[in-house]
Amino acid sequence: MLNKTALIGSIASLGVVFSIASGEAVAQNSHQAHSSATVQTNQFQRIEQPLGNKVAVTLGGLGLISLEVWWFLLSKPKSQKAVATSGNIQEATVTVDGGYEPSRIVVQVGKPVRLKFERKDPSSCLEQVLIPDFHIAADLPLNQATTVEFTPETTGEYTFTCGMNMFRGAIAVQAANTTEEKLSTQISVS
């Protein structure tokens, strides 16, 4: 196969050879033809706008910039704590509709987690959910619940994304509450 640089160099060399053979540079011909036909006209005229219009456009632009900064940098994701069920499994339901709702799920370390993804959005981007830290890739059929189970062994923030990595969510794994552990230990000892 030809190298990309070699191919571009060959095409450029071919152009130089043709221009030398024709006796005149191609760029000079096109420039001369256009310069004689060009007539200086004042087609564009400045239209003065009232000060109120200028201020309104400027404030509108600043407002939109502020909204974008807030949306992408300052807004906090909606968070939900997983609910413990009878089998000591932490459960949470995530609605997949133009993103993930809630986009942040709080769970405890060392306890099994069951996430139910209910896909409502027909877009192809959200057909799959990926949780790379737990080696999970699950297909999400439309209008059905898909269950994903795993057990987090260490605390931290673990990301889950759509198949195209455009929509994101997070699983916040926290240490178990020490007071709850003491209570459950005292109850089981008694």
Biotite code that builds the C-alpha atoms (Angstrom):
import biotite.structure as struc

atoms = struc.array([
    struc.Atom([0.000, 0.000, 0.000], chain_id="A", res_id=1, res_name="MET", atom_name="CA", element="C"),
    struc.Atom([1.063, 3.550, -0.623], chain_id="A", res_id=2, res_name="LEU", atom_name="CA", element="C"),
    struc.Atom([1.892, 5.786, 2.265], chain_id="A", res_id=3, res_name="ASN", atom_name="CA", element="C"),
    struc.Atom([-0.497, 8.751, 2.629], chain_id="A", res_id=4, res_name="LYS", atom_name="CA", element="C"),
    struc.Atom([2.360, 11.262, 2.550], chain_id="A", res_id=5, res_name="THR", atom_name="CA", element="C"),
    struc.Atom([3.863, 9.659, -0.554], chain_id="A", res_id=6, res_name="ALA", atom_name="CA", element="C"),
    struc.Atom([0.484, 9.783, -2.318], chain_id="A", res_id=7, res_name="LEU", atom_name="CA", element="C"),
    struc.Atom([-0.028, 13.487, -1.545], chain_id="A", res_id=8, res_name="ILE", atom_name="CA", element="C"),
    struc.Atom([3.554, 14.242, -2.628], chain_id="A", res_id=9, res_name="GLY", atom_name="CA", element="C"),
    struc.Atom([3.023, 12.404, -5.920], chain_id="A", res_id=10, res_name="SER", atom_name="CA", element="C"),
    struc.Atom([-0.148, 14.368, -6.688], chain_id="A", res_id=11, res_name="ILE", atom_name="CA", element="C"),
    struc.Atom([1.583, 17.680, -5.884], chain_id="A", res_id=12, res_name="ALA", atom_name="CA", element="C"),
    struc.Atom([4.558, 16.761, -8.076], chain_id="A", res_id=13, res_name="SER", atom_name="CA", element="C"),
    struc.Atom([2.226, 15.860, -10.923], chain_id="A", res_id=14, res_name="LEU", atom_name="CA", element="C"),
    struc.Atom([0.614, 19.307, -10.644], chain_id="A", res_id=15, res_name="GLY", atom_name="CA", element="C"),
    struc.Atom([3.996, 21.039, -10.788], chain_id="A", res_id=16, res_name="VAL", atom_name="CA", element="C"),
    struc.Atom([5.011, 19.000, -13.834], chain_id="A", res_id=17, res_name="VAL", atom_name="CA", element="C"),
    struc.Atom([1.791, 19.917, -15.676], chain_id="A", res_id=18, res_name="PHE", atom_name="CA", element="C"),
    struc.Atom([2.180, 23.613, -14.882], chain_id="A", res_id=19, res_name="SER", atom_name="CA", element="C"),
    struc.Atom([5.764, 23.654, -16.146], chain_id="A", res_id=20, res_name="ILE", atom_name="CA", element="C"),
    struc.Atom([4.764, 21.780, -19.314], chain_id="A", res_id=21, res_name="ALA", atom_name="CA", element="C"),
    struc.Atom([1.948, 24.247, -20.068], chain_id="A", res_id=22, res_name="SER", atom_name="CA", element="C"),
    struc.Atom([4.365, 27.180, -19.858], chain_id="A", res_id=23, res_name="GLY", atom_name="CA", element="C"),
    struc.Atom([2.388, 29.187, -17.283], chain_id="A", res_id=24, res_name="GLU", atom_name="CA", element="C"),
    struc.Atom([1.527, 28.536, -13.683], chain_id="A", res_id=25, res_name="ALA", atom_name="CA", element="C"),
    struc.Atom([-2.083, 27.520, -13.198], chain_id="A", res_id=26, res_name="VAL", atom_name="CA", element="C"),
    struc.Atom([-2.520, 29.870, -10.252], chain_id="A", res_id=27, res_name="ALA", atom_name="CA", element="C"),
    struc.Atom([-1.393, 32.856, -12.313], chain_id="A", res_id=28, res_name="GLN", atom_name="CA", element="C"),
    struc.Atom([-3.895, 32.119, -15.070], chain_id="A", res_id=29, res_name="ASN", atom_name="CA", element="C"),
    struc.Atom([-6.854, 31.947, -12.728], chain_id="A", res_id=30, res_name="SER", atom_name="CA", element="C"),
    struc.Atom([-5.746, 35.061, -10.837], chain_id="A", res_id=31, res_name="HIS", atom_name="CA", element="C"),
    struc.Atom([-5.339, 37.122, -13.988], chain_id="A", res_id=32, res_name="GLN", atom_name="CA", element="C"),
    struc.Atom([-8.697, 36.043, -15.365], chain_id="A", res_id=33, res_name="ALA", atom_name="CA", element="C"),
    struc.Atom([-10.518, 37.010, -12.203], chain_id="A", res_id=34, res_name="HIS", atom_name="CA", element="C"),
    struc.Atom([-8.696, 40.258, -11.504], chain_id="A", res_id=35, res_name="SER", atom_name="CA", element="C"),
    struc.Atom([-9.710, 41.850, -14.820], chain_id="A", res_id=36, res_name="SER", atom_name="CA", element="C"),
    struc.Atom([-13.374, 40.979, -14.308], chain_id="A", res_id=37, res_name="ALA", atom_name="CA", element="C"),
    struc.Atom([-13.516, 42.161, -10.714], chain_id="A", res_id=38, res_name="THR", atom_name="CA", element="C"),
    struc.Atom([-15.138, 45.518, -10.187], chain_id="A", res_id=39, res_name="VAL", atom_name="CA", element="C"),
    struc.Atom([-14.971, 47.225, -6.833], chain_id="A", res_id=40, res_name="GLN", atom_name="CA", element="C"),
    struc.Atom([-18.475, 47.711, -5.572], chain_id="A", res_id=41, res_name="THR", atom_name="CA", element="C"),
    struc.Atom([-19.807, 48.605, -2.194], chain_id="A", res_id=42, res_name="ASN", atom_name="CA", element="C"),
    struc.Atom([-22.378, 45.834, -1.857], chain_id="A", res_id=43, res_name="GLN", atom_name="CA", element="C"),
    struc.Atom([-22.357, 45.736, 1.924], chain_id="A", res_id=44, res_name="PHE", atom_name="CA", element="C"),
    struc.Atom([-23.544, 48.716, 3.885], chain_id="A", res_id=45, res_name="GLN", atom_name="CA", element="C"),
    struc.Atom([-23.484, 49.103, 7.610], chain_id="A", res_id=46, res_name="ARG", atom_name="CA", element="C"),
    struc.Atom([-26.955, 49.049, 9.159], chain_id="A", res_id=47, res_name="ILE", atom_name="CA", element="C"),
    struc.Atom([-27.031, 50.792, 12.479], chain_id="A", res_id=48, res_name="GLU", atom_name="CA", element="C"),
    struc.Atom([-29.091, 48.995, 15.128], chain_id="A", res_id=49, res_name="GLN", atom_name="CA", element="C"),
    struc.Atom([-30.763, 50.665, 18.082], chain_id="A", res_id=50, res_name="PRO", atom_name="CA", element="C"),
    struc.Atom([-28.941, 50.386, 21.396], chain_id="A", res_id=51, res_name="LEU", atom_name="CA", element="C"),
    struc.Atom([-31.830, 48.390, 22.892], chain_id="A", res_id=52, res_name="GLY", atom_name="CA", element="C"),
    struc.Atom([-31.418, 45.635, 20.266], chain_id="A", res_id=53, res_name="ASN", atom_name="CA", element="C"),
    struc.Atom([-27.675, 45.439, 20.909], chain_id="A", res_id=54, res_name="LYS", atom_name="CA", element="C"),
    struc.Atom([-28.221, 45.145, 24.667], chain_id="A", res_id=55, res_name="VAL", atom_name="CA", element="C"),
    struc.Atom([-30.958, 42.504, 24.248], chain_id="A", res_id=56, res_name="ALA", atom_name="CA", element="C"),
    struc.Atom([-28.808, 40.329, 21.961], chain_id="A", res_id=57, res_name="VAL", atom_name="CA", element="C"),
    struc.Atom([-25.813, 40.639, 24.291], chain_id="A", res_id=58, res_name="THR", atom_name="CA", element="C"),
    struc.Atom([-27.857, 39.758, 27.394], chain_id="A", res_id=59, res_name="LEU", atom_name="CA", element="C"),
    struc.Atom([-29.508, 36.850, 25.579], chain_id="A", res_id=60, res_name="GLY", atom_name="CA", element="C"),
    struc.Atom([-26.104, 35.486, 24.545], chain_id="A", res_id=61, res_name="GLY", atom_name="CA", element="C"),
    struc.Atom([-24.714, 35.826, 28.067], chain_id="A", res_id=62, res_name="LEU", atom_name="CA", element="C"),
    struc.Atom([-27.808, 34.100, 29.430], chain_id="A", res_id=63, res_name="GLY", atom_name="CA", element="C"),
    struc.Atom([-27.369, 31.145, 27.058], chain_id="A", res_id=64, res_name="LEU", atom_name="CA", element="C"),
    struc.Atom([-23.668, 30.863, 27.916], chain_id="A", res_id=65, res_name="ILE", atom_name="CA", element="C"),
    struc.Atom([-24.525, 30.887, 31.633], chain_id="A", res_id=66, res_name="SER", atom_name="CA", element="C"),
    struc.Atom([-27.143, 28.174, 31.106], chain_id="A", res_id=67, res_name="LEU", atom_name="CA", element="C"),
    struc.Atom([-24.633, 25.965, 29.279], chain_id="A", res_id=68, res_name="GLU", atom_name="CA", element="C"),
    struc.Atom([-21.990, 26.434, 31.987], chain_id="A", res_id=69, res_name="VAL", atom_name="CA", element="C"),
    struc.Atom([-24.517, 25.546, 34.672], chain_id="A", res_id=70, res_name="TRP", atom_name="CA", element="C"),
    struc.Atom([-25.847, 22.536, 32.724], chain_id="A", res_id=71, res_name="TRP", atom_name="CA", element="C"),
    struc.Atom([-22.467, 20.976, 31.959], chain_id="A", res_id=72, res_name="PHE", atom_name="CA", element="C"),
    struc.Atom([-20.349, 22.033, 34.926], chain_id="A", res_id=73, res_name="LEU", atom_name="CA", element="C"),
    struc.Atom([-22.434, 23.058, 37.920], chain_id="A", res_id=74, res_name="LEU", atom_name="CA", element="C"),
    struc.Atom([-25.611, 20.962, 37.907], chain_id="A", res_id=75, res_name="SER", atom_name="CA", element="C"),
    struc.Atom([-25.619, 17.998, 40.252], chain_id="A", res_id=76, res_name="LYS", atom_name="CA", element="C"),
    struc.Atom([-26.898, 14.655, 39.020], chain_id="A", res_id=77, res_name="PRO", atom_name="CA", element="C"),
    struc.Atom([-30.048, 13.271, 40.607], chain_id="A", res_id=78, res_name="LYS", atom_name="CA", element="C"),
    struc.Atom([-29.039, 10.699, 43.158], chain_id="A", res_id=79, res_name="SER", atom_name="CA", element="C"),
    struc.Atom([-30.906, 7.759, 44.677], chain_id="A", res_id=80, res_name="GLN", atom_name="CA", element="C"),
    struc.Atom([-29.879, 5.379, 47.414], chain_id="A", res_id=81, res_name="LYS", atom_name="CA", element="C"),
    struc.Atom([-30.403, 1.704, 46.613], chain_id="A", res_id=82, res_name="ALA", atom_name="CA", element="C"),
    struc.Atom([-33.038, 0.021, 48.807], chain_id="A", res_id=83, res_name="VAL", atom_name="CA", element="C"),
    struc.Atom([-32.085, -3.146, 50.663], chain_id="A", res_id=84, res_name="ALA", atom_name="CA", element="C"),
    struc.Atom([-34.479, -6.071, 50.077], chain_id="A", res_id=85, res_name="THR", atom_name="CA", element="C"),
    struc.Atom([-35.177, -9.169, 52.127], chain_id="A", res_id=86, res_name="SER", atom_name="CA", element="C"),
    struc.Atom([-32.226, -11.099, 50.680], chain_id="A", res_id=87, res_name="GLY", atom_name="CA", element="C"),
    struc.Atom([-29.762, -8.342, 51.700], chain_id="A", res_id=88, res_name="ASN", atom_name="CA", element="C"),
    struc.Atom([-29.639, -7.262, 48.057], chain_id="A", res_id=89, res_name="ILE", atom_name="CA", element="C"),
    struc.Atom([-29.538, -3.556, 47.254], chain_id="A", res_id=90, res_name="GLN", atom_name="CA", element="C"),
    struc.Atom([-32.001, -2.655, 44.490], chain_id="A", res_id=91, res_name="GLU", atom_name="CA", element="C"),
    struc.Atom([-32.566, 0.409, 42.357], chain_id="A", res_id=92, res_name="ALA", atom_name="CA", element="C"),
    struc.Atom([-34.570, 1.050, 39.206], chain_id="A", res_id=93, res_name="THR", atom_name="CA", element="C"),
    struc.Atom([-33.058, 3.236, 36.479], chain_id="A", res_id=94, res_name="VAL", atom_name="CA", element="C"),
    struc.Atom([-35.329, 4.675, 33.779], chain_id="A", res_id=95, res_name="THR", atom_name="CA", element="C"),
    struc.Atom([-33.562, 4.992, 30.425], chain_id="A", res_id=96, res_name="VAL", atom_name="CA", element="C"),
    struc.Atom([-35.281, 7.845, 28.573], chain_id="A", res_id=97, res_name="ASP", atom_name="CA", element="C"),
    struc.Atom([-33.001, 10.418, 26.955], chain_id="A", res_id=98, res_name="GLY", atom_name="CA", element="C"),
    struc.Atom([-30.406, 9.560, 29.599], chain_id="A", res_id=99, res_name="GLY", atom_name="CA", element="C"),
    struc.Atom([-30.456, 7.771, 32.939], chain_id="A", res_id=100, res_name="TYR", atom_name="CA", element="C"),
    struc.Atom([-32.848, 8.694, 35.757], chain_id="A", res_id=101, res_name="GLU", atom_name="CA", element="C"),
    struc.Atom([-31.484, 8.635, 38.428], chain_id="A", res_id=102, res_name="PRO", atom_name="CA", element="C"),
    struc.Atom([-28.042, 9.191, 37.022], chain_id="A", res_id=103, res_name="SER", atom_name="CA", element="C"),
    struc.Atom([-26.303, 8.444, 40.328], chain_id="A", res_id=104, res_name="ARG", atom_name="CA", element="C"),
    struc.Atom([-27.009, 5.430, 42.546], chain_id="A", res_id=105, res_name="ILE", atom_name="CA", element="C"),
    struc.Atom([-25.578, 5.109, 46.043], chain_id="A", res_id=106, res_name="VAL", atom_name="CA", element="C"),
    struc.Atom([-24.837, 1.575, 47.289], chain_id="A", res_id=107, res_name="VAL", atom_name="CA", element="C"),
    struc.Atom([-22.874, -0.017, 50.118], chain_id="A", res_id=108, res_name="GLN", atom_name="CA", element="C"),
    struc.Atom([-19.648, -1.897, 49.630], chain_id="A", res_id=109, res_name="VAL", atom_name="CA", element="C"),
    struc.Atom([-19.607, -5.690, 49.934], chain_id="A", res_id=110, res_name="GLY", atom_name="CA", element="C"),
    struc.Atom([-23.354, -6.182, 49.444], chain_id="A", res_id=111, res_name="LYS", atom_name="CA", element="C"),
    struc.Atom([-24.911, -7.507, 46.202], chain_id="A", res_id=112, res_name="PRO", atom_name="CA", element="C"),
    struc.Atom([-26.484, -4.876, 43.956], chain_id="A", res_id=113, res_name="VAL", atom_name="CA", element="C"),
    struc.Atom([-29.381, -5.398, 41.551], chain_id="A", res_id=114, res_name="ARG", atom_name="CA", element="C"),
    struc.Atom([-30.035, -2.607, 39.058], chain_id="A", res_id=115, res_name="LEU", atom_name="CA", element="C"),
    struc.Atom([-33.154, -2.716, 36.897], chain_id="A", res_id=116, res_name="LYS", atom_name="CA", element="C"),
    struc.Atom([-32.845, -0.713, 33.691], chain_id="A", res_id=117, res_name="PHE", atom_name="CA", element="C"),
    struc.Atom([-36.209, 0.157, 32.099], chain_id="A", res_id=118, res_name="GLU", atom_name="CA", element="C"),
    struc.Atom([-35.641, 1.530, 28.584], chain_id="A", res_id=119, res_name="ARG", atom_name="CA", element="C"),
    struc.Atom([-38.318, 3.916, 27.249], chain_id="A", res_id=120, res_name="LYS", atom_name="CA", element="C"),
    struc.Atom([-36.222, 5.724, 24.607], chain_id="A", res_id=121, res_name="ASP", atom_name="CA", element="C"),
    struc.Atom([-36.176, 4.109, 21.122], chain_id="A", res_id=122, res_name="PRO", atom_name="CA", element="C"),
    struc.Atom([-32.850, 5.689, 20.094], chain_id="A", res_id=123, res_name="SER", atom_name="CA", element="C"),
    struc.Atom([-30.146, 3.216, 19.148], chain_id="A", res_id=124, res_name="SER", atom_name="CA", element="C"),
    struc.Atom([-27.578, 4.816, 21.445], chain_id="A", res_id=125, res_name="CYS", atom_name="CA", element="C"),
    struc.Atom([-29.422, 3.603, 24.532], chain_id="A", res_id=126, res_name="LEU", atom_name="CA", element="C"),
    struc.Atom([-29.829, -0.006, 23.356], chain_id="A", res_id=127, res_name="GLU", atom_name="CA", element="C"),
    struc.Atom([-27.012, -1.126, 25.636], chain_id="A", res_id=128, res_name="GLN", atom_name="CA", element="C"),
    struc.Atom([-25.628, -0.291, 29.064], chain_id="A", res_id=129, res_name="VAL", atom_name="CA", element="C"),
    struc.Atom([-21.950, -0.739, 29.867], chain_id="A", res_id=130, res_name="LEU", atom_name="CA", element="C"),
    struc.Atom([-20.446, -0.967, 33.356], chain_id="A", res_id=131, res_name="ILE", atom_name="CA", element="C"),
    struc.Atom([-16.776, -1.548, 32.523], chain_id="A", res_id=132, res_name="PRO", atom_name="CA", element="C"),
    struc.Atom([-15.463, -1.765, 36.101], chain_id="A", res_id=133, res_name="ASP", atom_name="CA", element="C"),
    struc.Atom([-17.686, -4.794, 36.740], chain_id="A", res_id=134, res_name="PHE", atom_name="CA", element="C"),
    struc.Atom([-17.266, -6.265, 33.208], chain_id="A", res_id=135, res_name="HIS", atom_name="CA", element="C"),
    struc.Atom([-20.958, -5.844, 32.396], chain_id="A", res_id=136, res_name="ILE", atom_name="CA", element="C"),
    struc.Atom([-22.479, -5.178, 28.975], chain_id="A", res_id=137, res_name="ALA", atom_name="CA", element="C"),
    struc.Atom([-26.253, -5.669, 28.842], chain_id="A", res_id=138, res_name="ALA", atom_name="CA", element="C"),
    struc.Atom([-28.669, -5.159, 25.970], chain_id="A", res_id=139, res_name="ASP", atom_name="CA", element="C"),
    struc.Atom([-31.740, -3.110, 26.891], chain_id="A", res_id=140, res_name="LEU", atom_name="CA", element="C"),
    struc.Atom([-34.861, -4.103, 24.927], chain_id="A", res_id=141, res_name="PRO", atom_name="CA", element="C"),
    struc.Atom([-37.411, -1.326, 24.450], chain_id="A", res_id=142, res_name="LEU", atom_name="CA", element="C"),
    struc.Atom([-40.194, -1.104, 27.102], chain_id="A", res_id=143, res_name="ASN", atom_name="CA", element="C"),
    struc.Atom([-38.752, -3.966, 29.167], chain_id="A", res_id=144, res_name="GLN", atom_name="CA", element="C"),
    struc.Atom([-36.818, -4.169, 32.414], chain_id="A", res_id=145, res_name="ALA", atom_name="CA", element="C"),
    struc.Atom([-33.323, -5.626, 32.247], chain_id="A", res_id=146, res_name="THR", atom_name="CA", element="C"),
    struc.Atom([-31.679, -6.715, 35.494], chain_id="A", res_id=147, res_name="THR", atom_name="CA", element="C"),
    struc.Atom([-27.947, -6.365, 36.124], chain_id="A", res_id=148, res_name="VAL", atom_name="CA", element="C"),
    struc.Atom([-26.345, -7.825, 39.267], chain_id="A", res_id=149, res_name="GLU", atom_name="CA", element="C"),
    struc.Atom([-22.880, -7.373, 40.771], chain_id="A", res_id=150, res_name="PHE", atom_name="CA", element="C"),
    struc.Atom([-21.146, -7.038, 44.144], chain_id="A", res_id=151, res_name="THR", atom_name="CA", element="C"),
    struc.Atom([-18.845, -4.017, 44.639], chain_id="A", res_id=152, res_name="PRO", atom_name="CA", element="C"),
    struc.Atom([-15.753, -4.952, 46.660], chain_id="A", res_id=153, res_name="GLU", atom_name="CA", element="C"),
    struc.Atom([-14.172, -1.505, 47.042], chain_id="A", res_id=154, res_name="THR", atom_name="CA", element="C"),
    struc.Atom([-15.526, 1.987, 47.647], chain_id="A", res_id=155, res_name="THR", atom_name="CA", element="C"),
    struc.Atom([-15.429, 4.564, 44.878], chain_id="A", res_id=156, res_name="GLY", atom_name="CA", element="C"),
    struc.Atom([-17.337, 6.013, 41.959], chain_id="A", res_id=157, res_name="GLU", atom_name="CA", element="C"),
    struc.Atom([-18.015, 3.640, 39.051], chain_id="A", res_id=158, res_name="TYR", atom_name="CA", element="C"),
    struc.Atom([-19.357, 4.908, 35.725], chain_id="A", res_id=159, res_name="THR", atom_name="CA", element="C"),
    struc.Atom([-22.002, 3.287, 33.552], chain_id="A", res_id=160, res_name="PHE", atom_name="CA", element="C"),
    struc.Atom([-22.611, 4.487, 29.998], chain_id="A", res_id=161, res_name="THR", atom_name="CA", element="C"),
    struc.Atom([-24.677, 3.822, 26.911], chain_id="A", res_id=162, res_name="CYS", atom_name="CA", element="C"),
    struc.Atom([-23.207, 1.773, 24.089], chain_id="A", res_id=163, res_name="GLY", atom_name="CA", element="C"),
    struc.Atom([-21.852, 4.896, 22.354], chain_id="A", res_id=164, res_name="MET", atom_name="CA", element="C"),
    struc.Atom([-20.488, 6.457, 25.569], chain_id="A", res_id=165, res_name="ASN", atom_name="CA", element="C"),
    struc.Atom([-22.707, 9.539, 25.124], chain_id="A", res_id=166, res_name="MET", atom_name="CA", element="C"),
    struc.Atom([-24.998, 9.173, 28.152], chain_id="A", res_id=167, res_name="PHE", atom_name="CA", element="C"),
    struc.Atom([-23.470, 8.538, 31.570], chain_id="A", res_id=168, res_name="ARG", atom_name="CA", element="C"),
    struc.Atom([-24.420, 7.584, 35.058], chain_id="A", res_id=169, res_name="GLY", atom_name="CA", element="C"),
    struc.Atom([-22.506, 6.678, 38.212], chain_id="A", res_id=170, res_name="ALA", atom_name="CA", element="C"),
    struc.Atom([-22.625, 4.107, 40.958], chain_id="A", res_id=171, res_name="ILE", atom_name="CA", element="C"),
    struc.Atom([-21.296, 5.552, 44.216], chain_id="A", res_id=172, res_name="ALA", atom_name="CA", element="C"),
    struc.Atom([-20.046, 2.719, 46.428], chain_id="A", res_id=173, res_name="VAL", atom_name="CA", element="C"),
    struc.Atom([-19.747, 3.832, 50.030], chain_id="A", res_id=174, res_name="GLN", atom_name="CA", element="C"),
    struc.Atom([-18.619, 2.152, 53.215], chain_id="A", res_id=175, res_name="ALA", atom_name="CA", element="C"),
    struc.Atom([-21.424, 0.580, 55.231], chain_id="A", res_id=176, res_name="ALA", atom_name="CA", element="C"),
    struc.Atom([-22.842, 2.730, 58.004], chain_id="A", res_id=177, res_name="ASN", atom_name="CA", element="C"),
    struc.Atom([-21.098, 1.659, 61.223], chain_id="A", res_id=178, res_name="THR", atom_name="CA", element="C"),
    struc.Atom([-24.141, 2.271, 63.444], chain_id="A", res_id=179, res_name="THR", atom_name="CA", element="C"),
    struc.Atom([-26.305, 0.026, 61.256], chain_id="A", res_id=180, res_name="GLU", atom_name="CA", element="C"),
    struc.Atom([-23.639, -2.696, 61.411], chain_id="A", res_id=181, res_name="GLU", atom_name="CA", element="C"),
    struc.Atom([-23.441, -2.474, 65.203], chain_id="A", res_id=182, res_name="LYS", atom_name="CA", element="C"),
    struc.Atom([-27.229, -2.711, 65.502], chain_id="A", res_id=183, res_name="LEU", atom_name="CA", element="C"),
    struc.Atom([-27.446, -5.722, 63.201], chain_id="A", res_id=184, res_name="SER", atom_name="CA", element="C"),
    struc.Atom([-24.572, -7.400, 65.074], chain_id="A", res_id=185, res_name="THR", atom_name="CA", element="C"),
    struc.Atom([-26.256, -6.818, 68.451], chain_id="A", res_id=186, res_name="GLN", atom_name="CA", element="C"),
    struc.Atom([-29.577, -8.137, 67.145], chain_id="A", res_id=187, res_name="ILE", atom_name="CA", element="C"),
    struc.Atom([-28.021, -11.269, 65.665], chain_id="A", res_id=188, res_name="SER", atom_name="CA", element="C"),
    struc.Atom([-26.014, -11.988, 68.873], chain_id="A", res_id=189, res_name="VAL", atom_name="CA", element="C"),
    struc.Atom([-29.090, -11.654, 71.110], chain_id="A", res_id=190, res_name="SER", atom_name="CA", element="C"),
])
